Amino acid sequence: MVGTSTNRRLGDWLTLAIAIATVIMLNILGSFVFERFDLTSEKRYSLSSSTEEILENLPDVVLIRVYLEGNLPAEFREFRNNIQETLDEMRAYSGGKVEYVFINPSSAPTEEERIAVYQELTKAGLEYTNIRLQSEDKVSEQIIFPGAIVAYGGVEVPLQLLKNKLGASQQDMISNSIQQLEYEFISALQKLMQPQSKVVAFVEGHGEFDAMETADIEASLKELYTVERITINEKLSALEGVDAIIIARPDSAYSEKDKFVLDQFIMRGGKVLWMIDPVFARMDSLQNSQLTMGLVLEHNLTDQLFKYGVRLNNDLILDLECVSIPIVTGQVGDQPKQEMFPWYYSPLLSGNDGHPISLNLDRVKTEFTSTVESLELEGIKATTILSSSDQTKLVNAPTRVSFNILREAPRYELFNTGPHAVAVLLEGRFESVFKNRLPKRLVANEKIDFLEMSDSTQMIVVSDGDIIRNPVRRDENRYFTLGYDRYTNKTYGNKAFVLNAINYLLDDQGLLNIRSKEFKIRLLDQAKIDEERFYWQFMNTAVPIVIVVLFGFARTWMRKRKYS
């Protein structure tokens, strides 16, 4: 008996020693091998390979201050927790170089101090949101700042983490914002750390928008790229050293030599964002007269774009989903009376949620928009990324444009031709529009170095140039945010679209694919909670106690039966 007891104790000690040794060995191996396992169905904790590469190569510590803390409703608590989970993943892959802190901007003890904090955050570039807090017997409002500030090397970048979307519920906006957290944080890190090695140029010389009309998007692009303005002027070397060009609503014809420079830029892998008006019509003309004409615009680019895979149509889209404008309808005393009317010539475009450029994009504001058709060409992939609603009708140019269209209610049976593509992404190898058109001596000229077929590249064709134009007040020498509507104080998704488009064209790591992630936000049903509160309280408190008591009686009865 003594020997058996001794052997049993030795076996227990040996088992304990093996367990301790196993734990120590696993910890040693864990210090050399880094791996994380994501068991969620939508892989919400799996960062993309490009994100992991950026985080692993961080040269120094990055501090992220998140201003979403305090007494929050369930949806915003879920949003806050998802932000923390994303930052935890980023910190793990960065080796601890990503540090973060959550701050409650409303924690100041006095009203004056809170207002001072709000003003400071607004000045830093964050936007506040008013939320309603509802308890059983009262409703209150609270100001929150659902954003963050990323700081590195003495430079700070503001991030608006809650993405507003016209017509979406608060829960949908939060769900969409959760999906974009990784993209927003990594984009900020790129702005702070990547050298401005890539060059984006606005082409001038053909009546394109001037610097003030594109000032807002230029300022945003300069955070990540070097931005220039270039006049080709028939020089073969005009676009040397440029990675991407933007052609922003020319109103005069390109010469064949300028077209040749553009063509060879594309043949050498250059990226282009074409923003072309096929039809000339302007709101400025209607402000001075009740009637203007929509005329075909001769920019001499139609054949070139057709060769690359798209056709710009000489028409205008009238859409029931559109911007509203004020119209004078009478006089009140000596003051004009104005009312808001839907302006069908300014469609609100929707993005393609199946593509990262326009995924979860807010509506895009346009003005005198035409349709664009993609052609089936070998080696070219065409993807529609912006389109009108299905409640549209088309008018062909030349056509009369007048406010008189607002005098009567629209005939809805006529608005049934959509949706229509307005922006198309083309990817592949493009054939030169000058193939078989140049004399042999020019083709053989080494200085020209003519190419008939491009490398694999991309371009985006948009059949409305006004998408990139920010509102301007010339008399005050100032401009407004791109996408801002002064009549409704609403800012549409124009800037996000252009930034995403350029980012996609120039993104070698495929960072925009991060935007295609889809998370499921799982929130409790507040109405069901209020309705079934007593039932679930009883199930979670009384039922476990009853089960334990019944188990005790059953065990006592079994013991008595066994030993009696």
LUMLO-540852 format. One record per residue (C-alpha): x, y, z; residue in three letters. Coordinates in steps of 0.5 Angstrom, whole numbers, padded with zeros to 4 digits, always signed. Layout:
XYZAla ...
This chain:
+0000+0000+0000Met +0006+0005+0002Val +0009+0003-0005Gly +0003+0004-0009Thr +0002+0011-0005Ser +0009+0013-0007Thr +0009+0011-0014Asn +0002+0015-0015Arg +0005+0021-0012Arg +0011+0021-0016Leu +0006+0020-0022Gly +0003+0026-0020Asp +0009+0030-0020Trp +0012+0028-0026Leu +0005+0030-0030Thr +0005+0037-0027Leu +0013+0037-0029Ala +0011+0035-0036Ile +0005+0040-0036Ala +0010+0046-0034Ile +0015+0044-0039Ala +0010+0044-0044Thr +0007+0051-0042Val +0014+0054-0042Ile +0016+0051-0049Met +0010+0054-0052Leu +0011+0061-0049Asn +0018+0060-0052Ile +0016+0058-0059Leu +0011+0063-0059Gly +0016+0069-0058Ser +0019+0066-0065Phe +0013+0065-0068Val +0007+0070-0069Phe +0000+0067-0071Glu -0007+0069-0070Arg -0013+0065-0071Phe -0020+0069-0074Asp -0026+0064-0072Leu -0031+0069-0074Thr -0036+0068-0080Ser -0034+0074-0084Glu -0027+0074-0082Lys -0027+0081-0078Arg -0021+0080-0075Tyr -0017+0079-0081Ser -0013+0084-0083Leu -0011+0085-0091Ser -0004+0083-0093Ser -0002+0090-0095Ser -0004+0092-0088Thr +0000+0087-0085Glu +0006+0089-0089Glu +0005+0097-0087Ile +0004+0095-0080Leu +0010+0091-0080Glu +0015+0096-0083Asn +0013+0102-0078Leu +0019+0106-0077Pro +0016+0109-0070Asp +0011+0109-0065Val +0004+0112-0068Val -0001+0115-0063Leu -0009+0115-0064Ile -0013+0119-0060Arg -0021+0116-0061Val -0026+0121-0058Tyr -0031+0116-0057Leu -0032+0114-0050Glu -0037+0115-0045Gly -0045+0114-0044Asn -0047+0111-0051Leu -0053+0108-0054Pro -0052+0101-0056Ala -0050+0102-0063Glu -0045+0107-0061Phe -0042+0102-0056Arg -0042+0097-0061Glu -0038+0102-0066Phe -0033+0104-0060Arg -0032+0096-0059Asn -0030+0095-0066Asn -0026+0101-0066Ile -0022+0098-0060Gln -0022+0091-0063Glu -0019+0094-0070Thr -0013+0098-0066Leu -0012+0092-0062Asp -0010+0088-0069Glu -0006+0093-0071Met -0002+0094-0065Arg -0001+0086-0065Ala +0002+0086-0072Tyr +0006+0093-0071Ser +0010+0090-0065Gly +0007+0095-0061Gly +0008+0101-0065Lys +0001+0103-0065Val -0002+0106-0059Glu -0008+0108-0058Tyr -0013+0112-0052Val -0020+0113-0052Phe -0022+0120-0050Ile -0029+0122-0047Asn -0030+0130-0050Pro -0035+0131-0046Ser -0032+0129-0039Ser -0030+0136-0037Ala -0034+0139-0031Pro -0036+0145-0033Thr -0040+0147-0040Glu -0035+0152-0041Glu -0029+0147-0041Glu -0034+0142-0046Arg -0035+0148-0051Ile -0028+0149-0051Ala -0026+0142-0052Val -0031+0142-0058Tyr -0029+0148-0061Gln -0022+0145-0061Glu -0024+0138-0064Leu -0028+0142-0069Thr -0022+0146-0071Lys -0017+0140-0072Ala -0022+0137-0077Gly -0027+0133-0073Leu -0035+0133-0074Glu -0039+0132-0068Tyr -0046+0128-0068Thr -0052+0129-0064Asn -0055+0123-0061Ile -0061+0122-0057Arg -0061+0118-0050Leu -0067+0115-0048Gln -0069+0112-0042Ser -0075+0109-0039Glu -0078+0116-0037Asp -0074+0121-0041Lys -0070+0123-0047Val -0064+0127-0047Ser -0059+0129-0053Glu -0051+0129-0053Gln -0046+0131-0057Ile -0041+0126-0059Ile -0035+0126-0064Phe -0034+0119-0067Pro -0027+0121-0070Gly -0020+0120-0069Ala -0013+0124-0069Ile -0007+0120-0072Val -0001+0123-0070Ala +0006+0121-0072Tyr +0013+0125-0072Gly +0009+0132-0070Gly +0004+0131-0076Val -0003+0130-0074Glu -0009+0127-0079Val -0016+0127-0077Pro -0021+0121-0079Leu -0028+0122-0079Gln -0030+0115-0077Leu -0037+0115-0078Leu -0039+0115-0085Lys -0046+0119-0086Asn -0050+0116-0092Lys -0056+0120-0095Leu -0062+0116-0093Gly -0059+0111-0089Ala -0061+0109-0082Ser -0056+0110-0076Gln -0055+0103-0075Gln -0054+0102-0083Asp -0049+0108-0082Met -0045+0105-0076Ile -0045+0098-0080Ser -0042+0101-0086Asn -0037+0105-0082Ser -0035+0099-0078Ile -0033+0096-0085Gln -0029+0102-0087Gln -0025+0102-0080Leu -0018+0098-0083Glu -0018+0102-0089Tyr -0019+0109-0086Glu -0013+0108-0081Phe -0009+0105-0086Ile -0010+0111-0091Ser -0008+0116-0085Ala -0002+0112-0084Leu +0000+0112-0091Gln -0001+0120-0091Lys +0003+0121-0085Leu +0009+0116-0087Met +0009+0115-0095Gln +0014+0120-0099Pro +0010+0124-0104Gln +0013+0120-0110Ser +0007+0119-0114Lys +0005+0125-0119Val -0002+0127-0120Val -0003+0132-0126Ala -0009+0137-0128Phe -0009+0138-0135Val -0010+0145-0138Glu -0010+0149-0144Gly -0017+0146-0147His -0022+0150-0142Gly -0021+0145-0136Glu -0023+0148-0129Phe -0018+0153-0126Asp -0014+0152-0120Ala -0020+0155-0116Met -0025+0151-0118Glu -0021+0144-0116Thr -0018+0147-0110Ala -0021+0143-0105Asp -0020+0136-0109Ile -0013+0139-0110Glu -0012+0140-0103Ala -0014+0133-0101Ser -0010+0130-0106Leu -0003+0133-0104Lys -0004+0130-0097Glu -0002+0123-0101Leu +0001+0125-0108Tyr +0005+0131-0111Thr +0000+0135-0115Val +0001+0139-0121Glu -0002+0143-0127Arg +0001+0142-0134Ile -0001+0145-0141Thr +0001+0140-0146Ile +0002+0145-0151Asn +0004+0139-0157Glu +0010+0137-0153Lys +0012+0130-0153Leu +0015+0130-0146Ser +0010+0134-0143Ala +0007+0128-0138Leu +0014+0125-0137Glu +0015+0124-0129Gly +0007+0124-0128Val +0003+0118-0126Asp -0004+0120-0127Ala -0007+0125-0130Ile -0014+0129-0129Ile -0018+0132-0135Ile -0023+0136-0132Ala -0029+0138-0136Arg -0025+0141-0143Pro -0030+0146-0147Asp -0025+0146-0153Ser -0022+0141-0158Ala -0016+0138-0157Tyr -0011+0138-0162Ser -0009+0131-0166Glu -0002+0133-0163Lys -0004+0133-0156Asp -0009+0127-0157Lys -0002+0123-0159Phe +0001+0126-0152Val -0005+0123-0148Leu -0005+0117-0152Asp +0003+0115-0151Gln +0002+0117-0144Phe -0003+0111-0143Ile +0001+0106-0148Met +0006+0107-0143Arg +0002+0105-0137Gly +0000+0112-0135Gly -0007+0113-0131Lys -0013+0117-0133Val -0019+0120-0130Leu -0023+0123-0136Trp -0029+0128-0133Met -0032+0130-0140Ile -0038+0133-0141Asp -0041+0131-0148Pro -0046+0136-0148Val -0045+0143-0146Phe -0050+0146-0142Ala -0049+0151-0136Arg -0053+0153-0130Met -0050+0160-0130Asp -0054+0161-0137Ser -0060+0160-0133Leu -0059+0165-0128Gln -0059+0170-0133Asn -0065+0167-0137Ser -0071+0162-0136Gln -0068+0158-0142Leu -0061+0156-0145Thr -0059+0150-0150Met -0056+0144-0149Gly -0051+0143-0155Leu -0046+0138-0157Val -0039+0139-0154Leu -0034+0138-0159Glu -0028+0136-0155His -0025+0132-0160Asn -0024+0126-0155Leu -0030+0122-0158Thr -0026+0117-0162Asp -0020+0116-0158Gln -0025+0114-0152Leu -0029+0110-0157Phe -0022+0106-0159Lys -0021+0105-0151Tyr -0028+0102-0150Gly -0033+0107-0148Val -0038+0111-0152Arg -0040+0118-0149Leu -0047+0119-0151Asn -0050+0126-0153Asn -0056+0126-0149Asp -0058+0129-0142Leu -0061+0125-0136Ile -0067+0127-0133Leu -0067+0124-0126Asp -0073+0124-0121Leu -0068+0123-0115Glu -0064+0129-0116Cys -0062+0136-0113Val -0067+0141-0111Ser -0066+0148-0112Ile -0070+0155-0110Pro -0074+0158-0115Ile -0078+0165-0115Val -0085+0163-0115Thr -0088+0170-0113Gly -0087+0176-0108Gln -0089+0177-0101Val -0089+0185-0100Gly -0083+0187-0104Asp -0079+0181-0103Gln -0079+0175-0107Pro -0082+0168-0105Lys -0078+0162-0106Gln -0079+0155-0106Glu -0075+0149-0107Met -0076+0144-0113Phe -0073+0138-0115Pro -0068+0140-0121Trp -0068+0133-0126Tyr -0062+0136-0129Tyr -0058+0134-0123Ser -0058+0127-0122Pro -0056+0124-0115Leu -0052+0118-0117Leu -0051+0112-0113Ser -0044+0108-0113Gly -0043+0100-0115Asn -0043+0097-0108Asp -0039+0091-0111Gly -0033+0095-0113His -0028+0098-0108Pro -0028+0105-0111Ile -0036+0106-0110Ser -0037+0101-0104Leu -0041+0105-0099Asn -0041+0111-0102Leu -0045+0117-0101Asp -0050+0120-0107Arg -0045+0124-0112Val -0048+0131-0114Lys -0048+0132-0121Thr -0050+0137-0126Glu -0052+0136-0134Phe -0050+0129-0134Thr -0050+0125-0140Ser -0050+0117-0141Thr -0044+0113-0142Val -0044+0106-0145Glu -0038+0101-0145Ser -0036+0097-0151Leu -0034+0089-0151Glu -0027+0090-0153Leu -0022+0084-0152Glu -0017+0085-0147Gly -0021+0090-0143Ile -0025+0089-0137Lys -0031+0095-0136Ala -0034+0096-0129Thr -0040+0101-0128Thr -0038+0105-0122Ile -0043+0110-0122Leu -0050+0110-0125Ser -0057+0114-0124Ser -0063+0111-0121Ser -0068+0107-0125Asp -0073+0113-0125Gln -0070+0117-0131Thr -0071+0119-0138Lys -0066+0122-0143Leu -0067+0128-0148Val -0062+0128-0154Asn -0058+0134-0156Ala -0059+0139-0158Pro -0065+0141-0153Thr -0068+0146-0150Arg -0067+0147-0142Val -0072+0151-0138Ser -0074+0152-0131Phe -0081+0151-0134Asn -0081+0144-0133Ile -0082+0145-0126Leu -0089+0148-0127Arg -0092+0142-0127Glu -0092+0135-0124Ala -0087+0130-0127Pro -0091+0125-0132Arg -0088+0119-0128Tyr -0089+0114-0133Glu -0084+0117-0138Leu -0079+0117-0132Phe -0077+0109-0134Asn -0071+0108-0138Thr -0066+0108-0132Gly -0061+0106-0129Pro -0056+0109-0134His -0048+0109-0133Ala -0045+0115-0132Val -0038+0113-0129Ala -0034+0107-0132Val -0027+0104-0130Leu -0023+0101-0136Leu -0018+0096-0134Glu -0013+0092-0139Gly -0009+0093-0145Arg -0011+0099-0149Phe -0010+0099-0157Glu -0007+0106-0159Ser -0012+0110-0163Val -0006+0112-0168Phe -0005+0105-0170Lys -0004+0105-0177Asn -0005+0112-0178Arg +0002+0115-0177Leu +0007+0115-0183Pro +0012+0110-0183Lys +0018+0115-0182Arg +0014+0117-0175Leu +0013+0110-0173Val +0020+0109-0174Ala +0023+0115-0171Asn +0027+0113-0164Glu +0025+0120-0161Lys +0018+0119-0162Ile +0018+0112-0160Asp +0011+0110-0162Phe +0008+0104-0158Leu +0002+0101-0161Glu -0001+0097-0155Met -0001+0099-0148Ser +0002+0096-0142Asp -0003+0093-0137Ser -0007+0100-0134Thr -0013+0103-0132Gln -0017+0109-0133Met -0024+0112-0131Ile -0029+0115-0136Val -0034+0120-0133Val -0039+0123-0137Ser -0040+0129-0132Asp -0034+0134-0131Gly -0038+0138-0125Asp -0037+0132-0121Ile -0030+0135-0119Ile -0032+0142-0119Arg -0032+0145-0112Asn -0037+0151-0111Pro -0033+0158-0112Val -0035+0165-0110Arg -0030+0169-0114Arg -0032+0176-0111Asp -0030+0173-0104Glu -0024+0169-0107Asn -0026+0163-0104Arg -0028+0156-0105Tyr -0033+0151-0101Phe -0032+0143-0100Thr -0033+0139-0106Leu -0040+0136-0106Gly -0043+0142-0102Tyr -0050+0144-0104Asp -0051+0151-0101Arg -0058+0151-0102Tyr -0059+0145-0097Thr -0052+0145-0093Asn -0051+0138-0095Lys -0045+0135-0097Thr -0045+0129-0102Tyr -0040+0124-0104Gly -0036+0127-0109Asn -0030+0128-0106Lys -0030+0121-0103Ala -0031+0119-0110Phe -0025+0122-0114Val -0020+0121-0108Leu -0022+0113-0108Asn -0022+0113-0116Ala -0015+0116-0116Ile -0013+0112-0110Asn -0015+0106-0114Tyr -0011+0108-0120Leu -0005+0109-0117Leu -0005+0104-0111Asp +0000+0099-0112Asp -0002+0095-0106Gln -0009+0094-0107Gly -0011+0098-0101Leu -0018+0099-0103Leu -0020+0092-0103Asn -0020+0093-0096Ile -0026+0097-0097Arg -0030+0091-0100Ser -0030+0087-0093Lys -0037+0086-0090Glu -0038+0086-0083Phe -0045+0084-0079Lys -0047+0088-0073Ile -0051+0084-0068Arg -0055+0089-0064Leu -0060+0087-0059Leu -0067+0089-0061Asp -0069+0094-0056Gln -0077+0094-0057Ala -0076+0086-0056Lys -0072+0088-0050Ile -0078+0092-0047Asp -0083+0088-0049Glu -0080+0081-0046Glu -0076+0084-0040Arg -0079+0080-0034Phe -0079+0074-0038Tyr -0072+0074-0040Trp -0070+0076-0032Gln -0074+0070-0030Phe -0071+0066-0035Met -0064+0068-0033Asn -0065+0069-0025Thr -0070+0064-0022Ala -0069+0058-0027Val -0062+0057-0026Pro -0064+0057-0018Ile -0070+0052-0019Val -0065+0047-0023Ile -0060+0047-0018Val -0065+0046-0013Val -0068+0040-0017Leu -0061+0037-0018Phe -0060+0037-0010Gly -0066+0034-0009Phe -0065+0029-0014Ala -0058+0027-0012Arg -0060+0027-0005Thr -0066+0022-0007Trp -0061+0018-0011Met -0056+0017-0005Arg -0061+0015+0000Lys -0064+0010-0005Arg -0056+0007-0006Lys -0054+0007+0001Tyr -0061+0005+0005Ser 
